[in-house]
Amino acid sequence: MLRLQRAAGNRTVATLARAPTTAAAAPAGVAALTPTGARPVGDGISTAGAIDRYARKAIWFYQSHGDLDLATYGRYLAAAVSTELAAVGCPGVQAIIGPGLMGALGEFEADAWGIVINVDQLRGLEDATTIGDLDPGDAALFASVVYHEGRHAEQRFRAMRLLAAEGEEDPLQDLVPEIVAAARAMPLSRRAPARERAEAASWRDYMFGEDETYVSAVDTWRKDVVTAAHLAHEVTSDNATQTRERIARMLAGWVKEHGPGGYIRSHLASAVARSRRALISDVRRIDKALAAAQAELDQLMPHPGKDDFPPLYAALVELARALSAAYRDQPTENDAFTAGNAAYDACLRWLKSRRRPLPG
């Protein structure tokens, strides 16, 4: 699990809807990309100026190259975000076309220092094959996902710079040598702005520190919970008994000491010791939701009917939402979603503007 987190870095899981929805309205356990209507007050590539430059390029390319394929749009977006990364001293990212480890539309893969762009998800939108087949909202969403993942690259690089400044060698040993060398060449010393160091410290803990395995547990488990919720929702009279047995096996694995529920529960002591209030709240919410799901399963008779499943389905949805909230509450994800949302909003502003954007 630890290796999976290091290989995949951080990833976006977003709903590909005509317009992004709120998390509550999204399918169970799936974190939706929601427009905020506000520009972030941040640093690096999360500044309003960087986001506007990127959005201008993204919409110019969308409006000017409708005959090109979706992979070309992905490569252009990766190049555009790399320009902004380079401006703040971070190595640019390569575009990797194809499904990633988690099958999301966009994933930052740290081992390759690239953004995996799953154009098959875009092709599912009205059988899109070219950039011009995307409607404006889908084009803006695509651009925002790539920016979200680009911000993950910046987060990881800044955390590596902090590790380099602190003389920490072990966490850097298995990373891309060229990226490690670049981080060591510009360590994030105490002379750096306090905000940059504080952000890097919070990101470091989730990428390389005490919370790294917790992140992996949350990210992997929530997908299994979504699967269980779908089983409970799609149950039929013919497979009700088998569905109960399958969900029961899943829950039995979750609640074990070494299962995801047991591990996340054991992480509470560390969160309390470090006074991580959001982390404490998330762990307690997850543990409560898991207990409720187990209680609802226990209420099901050995041979239930399909109409007996709604309470279990509702409990599994709450568990999925608790895990999604924990995923979004990670400093890395919260920050990247803010940047991605702002990129989405900026793209919409350019789409609605009477001025045609220029690439420069």
C-alpha positions, -999 to +999 in steps of 0.1 A: +000+000+000+029+024+008+045+016-025+012+023-043+009+057-028+045+066-037+040+054-073+007+071-078+013+103-059-021+120-056-050+117-080-082+134-090-114+115-088-140+137-104-175+132-119-177+137-156-210+154-157-223+182-179-217+206-150-198+197-118-221+189-089-217+192-052-202+163-033-235+154-017-252+151-051-224+130-066-225+092-067-217+076-034-181+081-024-170+100-054-155+134-048-170+159-073-150+187-087-171+218-078-167+253-090-161+278-062-167+311-079-137+325-061-100+327-069-076+311-044-052+332-024-022+310-027+013+308-040+031+290-067+008+279-095-023+285-074-020+323-078-048+340-098-023+352-125-009+317-131-044+302-133-057+328-157-027+324-180-033+286-181-070+289-186-065+314-215-043+289-232-066+260-226-096+277-240-076+291-270-065+256-279-100+242-275-115+269-297-088+268-323-080+231-328-113+213-328-101+188-354-073+174-333-076+143-311-082+143-273-047+130-266-032+161-283-053+183-260-040+165-230-004+169-241-010+206-247-026+211-213+004+193-196+028+215-215+008+246-204+008+236-167+045+228-170+052+264-181+036+276-149+055+250-129+088+261-144+081+297-136+081+288-099+112+266-101+094+232-102+103+207-129+076+203-156+055+172-160+052+149-190+018+138-204+012+101-202-018+091-223-036+060-210-054+047-180-036+051-147-035+029-116-069+041-104-086+047-138-094+084-131-094+111-157-062+125-144-035+111-120-001+125-110+024+096-112+054+106-091+077+078-103+074+091-139+070+127-129+040+129-152+003+133-154-016+102-166-044+114-188-072+089-194-087+101-226-110+071-227-131+088-200-135+118-223-144+096-252-173+084-232-189+118-235-212+116-266-185+094-282-161+123-284-130+116-305-118+151-312-114+183-292-144+198-311-166+170-299-163+182-263-188+207-251-174+238-234-181+225-199-163+192-206-133+211-220-131+233-189-133+202-167-106+185-186-083+215-182-091+218-145-082+182-138-048+186-155-042+217-134-052+199-102-026+172-110+000+198-119-005+214-084+002+179-069+036+180-087+044+213-072+033+201-038+055+171-039+085+191-052+082+217-025+079+190+002+110+174-013+128+208-011+118+209+026+132+174+032+164+185+015+167+215+037+162+194+068+188+169+057+163+140+054+177+115+030+156+083+034+123+096+020+141+109-011+161+077-019+134+060-040+123+091-060+132+102-095+169+111-093+166+142-115+138+156-094+156+148-062+187+166-076+166+196-085+151+197-050+185+195-034+197+223-056+170+247-041+163+235-005+134+252+012+154+269+040+142+289+069+148+320+048+119+310+026+085+326+032+068+312+063+036+303+043+056+282+018+074+263+046+042+257+066+024+244+035+053+222+026+054+208+061+017+198+060+021+183+026+052+164+036+034+146+064+008+133+040+032+124+012+063+111+031+055+112+068+032+098+094+000+101+075+012+086+042-002+051+048-034+066+062-039+084+029-034+051+010-059+034+032-086+060+028-081+063-010-082+025-016-109+017+008-134+043-004-135+027-038-144-007-022-171+009-002-186+025-034-186-010-049-205-024-019-230+005-020-237-002-056-242-039-048-268-030-022-285-005-045-287-028-075-298-059-056-325-081-071-349-107-057-328-134-073-295-124-059-304-109-025-289-137-004-257-138-024-254-100-022-258-101+015-231-127+018-207-107-005-212-075+014-208-094+047-174-107+035-163-072+026-174-058+059-156-086+078-124-077+061-129-040+067-134-042+105-104-065+112-075-050+131-053-051+100-081-042+077-087-006+065-112+002+092-089-012+119-059+006+106-077+040+103-090+036+138-055+029+151-044+062+135-065+082+159-039+081+187-014+097+164-038+123+152-047+132+188-010+134+199-004+159+171-036+178+177-048+173+141-084+183+145-096+176+110-079+142+110-094+134+144-129+143+132-125+123+100-113+092+117-141+093+142-167+099+115-154+069+095-153+047+125-189+056+134-201+051+099-184+017+097-201+006+129-235+017+116-230-002+084-221-033+104-252-028+125-274-026+094-259-057+080-266-076+113-302-066+109-306-084+076-319-119+079-298-146+063-321-148+033-334-112+028-355-097+001-344-068-021-367-044-001-347-051+030-315-035+017-322+003+017-310+008+053-278-010+046-274+010+013-279+043+032-253+032+058-227+023+031-234+057+013-226+075+046-194+055+050-184+063+015-191+100+021-171+099+053-141+085+034-146+110+006-146+138+032-114+124+047-099+123+012-108+159+005-096+170+039-060+160+032-040+193+029-027+181-005-062+173-019-079+203-004-053+226-019-052+209-053-090+210-055-090+247-048-065+253-076-084+230-100-117+246-092-103+280-098-089+268-131-124+255-140-139+289-131-113+308-151-119+286-182-156+294-179-149+331-177-128+329-209-156+309-226-181+335-217-159+365-225-164+386-256-127+386-260-112+356-278-082+344-258-047+344-272-022+316-265+005+339-251 
